[in-house]
Amino acid sequence: MEDIILLGLGGHAHSVVDSIEQAGNYNIIGFLDTEAMQGKKFRDYTVLGTDDSLQNYYDNGVRNAFVSIGFLGHGSIRNRIYKQLKEIGYIVPDIVDKTAIVSQNAVLEDGIFVGKGAVINANARIGKMCIVNTGAIVEHDCAIGAFSHVAVGSVLCGGVSVGERTLIGANATIIQEKKVGNNCIVGAGTMIVRNVQDNMILYGTTIKTKNIEVFENE
């Protein structure tokens, strides 16, 4: 069993740890986090240092690392850490919960987390560092850009396209063949029935950009 180190001890990390333990593919040696988090523990795993320790762990034979920080409203933090890991030479594996259903014809890139009971259907493509969280459904022929987050219970119907660094909130629904752009936030429970441009914030029946109302869904 290979060693793995996790970056970030927050709520999302609890799910990541659980999925790793149940799969039994990696031995978690601990977490890296901020100075304020040093010495904190989750189960038997301790925060052992900050990001500055990454090179040292790699030099001492740890080759696997996983970003256990959630989306946090945008994908930039996960983006930065992923870049740092790859520059050092780490392998950033996919962590797929054993209860998830992933088609053998789906394509998953680096560093993806797939949570409990999630479904990723045939010919879907999930970009690097995405989160497909608990109970989410990504139907056939969907494409999700890098660093995006499909939150708990959300549904992407067939042929949906989601851009990079976009959050699809809990229990949101995107109907078939629609496109959501880059850097968008689709609020919890929102239904998307037409294409959405880049840099939009959507909630309920309202779409905004830069905090200025643009239009309402029909």
C-alpha positions as CSV (number, residue, x, y, z in Angstrom):
1,M,0.0,0.0,0.0
2,E,1.5,3.3,-1.1
3,D,1.7,6.4,1.2
4,I,-0.3,9.5,0.5
5,I,-0.3,12.9,2.1
6,L,-3.5,15.1,2.2
7,L,-3.5,18.9,1.8
8,G,-6.1,20.6,4.0
9,L,-8.0,19.5,7.1
10,G,-11.5,20.8,6.8
11,G,-14.9,19.3,6.4
12,H,-14.3,18.0,2.8
13,A,-11.2,16.2,4.1
14,H,-13.4,14.0,6.3
15,S,-15.1,12.6,3.2
16,V,-11.8,12.2,1.4
17,V,-10.4,10.2,4.4
18,D,-13.4,8.0,4.6
19,S,-13.3,7.1,0.9
20,I,-9.5,6.4,1.0
21,E,-9.9,4.2,4.1
22,Q,-12.8,2.2,2.6
23,A,-11.0,1.7,-0.7
24,G,-7.8,0.5,1.0
25,N,-5.4,1.7,-1.8
26,Y,-3.4,4.2,0.2
27,N,-1.9,4.7,3.6
28,I,-2.6,8.2,4.8
29,I,0.5,9.6,6.6
30,G,-1.2,12.9,7.7
31,F,-2.2,16.4,6.6
32,L,-0.5,19.6,5.6
33,D,-2.3,22.8,6.4
34,T,-1.7,26.4,7.7
35,E,0.4,27.3,10.7
36,A,-2.8,27.8,12.8
37,M,-3.7,24.1,12.1
38,Q,-0.5,22.5,13.2
39,G,-1.0,19.6,15.6
40,K,-4.8,19.3,14.8
41,K,-6.1,15.8,14.3
42,F,-8.8,13.9,12.5
43,R,-9.2,10.4,13.6
44,D,-5.6,9.1,13.7
45,Y,-4.2,11.6,11.3
46,T,-2.3,14.7,12.4
47,V,-1.4,18.0,10.6
48,L,2.3,17.5,10.2
49,G,3.4,20.7,8.6
50,T,2.5,23.4,6.0
51,D,2.8,23.4,2.2
52,D,6.5,24.2,2.7
53,S,7.0,20.6,3.8
54,L,5.9,19.2,0.4
55,Q,9.4,19.0,-1.1
56,N,10.8,17.3,2.1
57,Y,8.1,14.6,2.0
58,Y,8.7,14.0,-1.7
59,D,12.5,13.7,-1.1
60,N,11.8,11.2,1.6
61,G,9.8,8.9,-0.7
62,V,6.2,10.1,-0.6
63,R,5.0,10.2,-4.1
64,N,1.2,10.6,-3.8
65,A,-0.7,13.7,-2.6
66,F,-4.3,14.7,-2.7
67,V,-5.9,18.2,-2.3
68,S,-8.6,17.7,0.4
69,I,-9.6,21.3,0.5
70,G,-13.1,21.9,-0.9
71,F,-14.2,24.4,-3.5
72,L,-14.4,27.3,-1.1
73,G,-16.4,29.4,-3.5
74,H,-13.9,29.3,-6.3
75,G,-11.3,26.9,-7.7
76,S,-8.2,29.1,-7.4
77,I,-6.8,27.6,-4.1
78,R,-7.1,24.1,-5.4
79,N,-5.5,25.2,-8.7
80,R,-2.5,26.8,-6.9
81,I,-1.8,23.7,-4.8
82,Y,-2.2,21.3,-7.7
83,K,0.3,23.3,-9.7
84,Q,2.7,23.2,-6.8
85,L,2.3,19.4,-6.4
86,K,2.9,18.8,-10.1
87,E,6.0,21.0,-10.2
88,I,7.5,18.9,-7.4
89,G,6.6,15.7,-9.2
90,Y,3.8,14.3,-7.1
91,I,1.2,11.9,-8.4
92,V,-2.3,13.3,-7.7
93,P,-4.6,10.3,-8.0
94,D,-8.3,10.2,-8.4
95,I,-10.2,9.2,-5.2
96,V,-13.4,7.5,-6.0
97,D,-15.6,6.3,-3.2
98,K,-16.4,2.6,-3.5
99,T,-20.1,3.3,-3.5
100,A,-19.9,5.6,-6.5
101,I,-20.9,4.3,-10.0
102,V,-18.5,5.4,-12.7
103,S,-18.9,4.1,-16.3
104,Q,-15.9,2.3,-17.7
105,N,-16.4,4.7,-20.7
106,A,-16.1,7.8,-18.6
107,V,-12.8,9.7,-18.6
108,L,-11.5,11.1,-15.3
109,E,-8.4,13.3,-15.3
110,D,-6.0,14.0,-12.4
111,G,-7.0,14.6,-8.8
112,I,-10.7,14.1,-9.0
113,F,-12.9,13.2,-6.0
114,V,-16.1,11.2,-6.5
115,G,-18.2,11.0,-3.4
116,K,-20.6,8.4,-2.0
117,G,-23.4,7.3,-4.2
118,A,-22.4,9.6,-7.1
119,V,-23.0,8.5,-10.7
120,I,-20.9,9.3,-13.7
121,N,-22.4,7.8,-16.8
122,A,-21.1,6.7,-20.2
123,N,-18.8,9.0,-22.2
124,A,-18.7,11.7,-19.5
125,R,-15.5,13.6,-19.2
126,I,-14.4,15.1,-15.9
127,G,-11.5,17.6,-15.9
128,K,-8.6,17.6,-13.5
129,M,-9.2,18.5,-9.8
130,C,-13.0,18.4,-10.1
131,I,-15.2,17.3,-7.2
132,V,-18.3,15.2,-7.9
133,N,-19.8,15.1,-4.5
134,T,-22.2,12.9,-2.6
135,G,-25.2,11.7,-4.6
136,A,-24.5,13.9,-7.6
137,I,-25.4,12.6,-11.1
138,V,-23.4,13.4,-14.2
139,E,-25.2,11.8,-17.1
140,H,-24.0,10.5,-20.4
141,D,-21.8,12.7,-22.6
142,C,-21.4,15.5,-20.1
143,A,-18.1,17.5,-19.9
144,I,-16.9,19.3,-16.8
145,G,-14.0,21.6,-16.9
146,A,-11.0,21.6,-14.6
147,F,-11.3,22.7,-10.9
148,S,-15.1,22.7,-10.9
149,H,-17.4,21.3,-8.2
150,V,-20.6,19.4,-8.7
151,A,-22.2,19.6,-5.2
152,V,-24.3,17.1,-3.3
153,G,-27.5,15.9,-5.0
154,S,-27.1,18.0,-8.1
155,V,-28.1,16.6,-11.5
156,L,-26.4,17.2,-14.9
157,C,-28.7,15.7,-17.6
158,G,-27.3,14.2,-20.8
159,G,-24.8,16.2,-22.9
160,V,-24.4,19.1,-20.4
161,S,-21.2,21.2,-20.6
162,V,-19.8,22.9,-17.5
163,G,-16.8,25.2,-17.8
164,E,-13.7,25.5,-15.5
165,R,-13.7,26.7,-11.9
166,T,-17.6,26.6,-11.8
167,L,-19.7,25.5,-8.8
168,I,-22.9,23.6,-9.4
169,G,-24.7,24.0,-6.0
170,A,-26.5,21.3,-4.0
171,N,-29.6,19.9,-5.7
172,A,-29.2,22.1,-8.7
173,T,-30.4,20.7,-12.1
174,I,-29.1,21.5,-15.5
175,I,-31.3,20.1,-18.3
176,Q,-29.9,18.2,-21.3
177,E,-27.5,19.8,-23.7
178,K,-27.2,23.1,-21.9
179,K,-23.9,24.9,-21.3
180,V,-22.6,26.7,-18.2
181,G,-19.5,28.8,-18.6
182,N,-16.3,29.3,-16.7
183,N,-16.2,30.9,-13.2
184,C,-19.9,30.5,-12.6
185,I,-21.8,29.8,-9.4
186,V,-25.1,28.0,-9.7
187,G,-26.9,28.3,-6.4
188,A,-28.4,25.4,-4.5
189,G,-31.7,24.2,-5.9
190,T,-31.4,26.3,-9.1
191,M,-32.7,24.8,-12.4
192,I,-30.8,25.8,-15.6
193,V,-32.9,25.7,-18.7
194,R,-30.8,27.7,-21.1
195,N,-27.1,28.4,-21.7
196,V,-25.2,30.5,-19.2
197,Q,-22.2,32.7,-20.1
198,D,-19.0,33.0,-18.2
199,N,-18.7,34.7,-14.8
200,M,-22.4,34.4,-13.9
201,I,-23.9,33.9,-10.4
202,L,-27.3,32.2,-10.6
203,Y,-29.7,31.5,-7.8
204,G,-33.5,30.8,-7.8
205,T,-34.8,32.5,-10.9
206,T,-32.2,35.3,-11.0
207,I,-28.9,35.5,-12.9
208,K,-26.4,38.2,-11.8
209,T,-22.9,39.2,-12.9
210,K,-20.7,41.4,-10.8
211,N,-23.6,41.8,-8.4
212,I,-25.7,43.7,-11.0
213,E,-28.9,42.0,-12.1
214,V,-28.8,41.2,-15.8
215,F,-32.0,39.2,-16.5
216,E,-34.4,36.6,-15.0
217,N,-35.0,33.1,-16.2
218,E,-38.1,32.7,-18.4
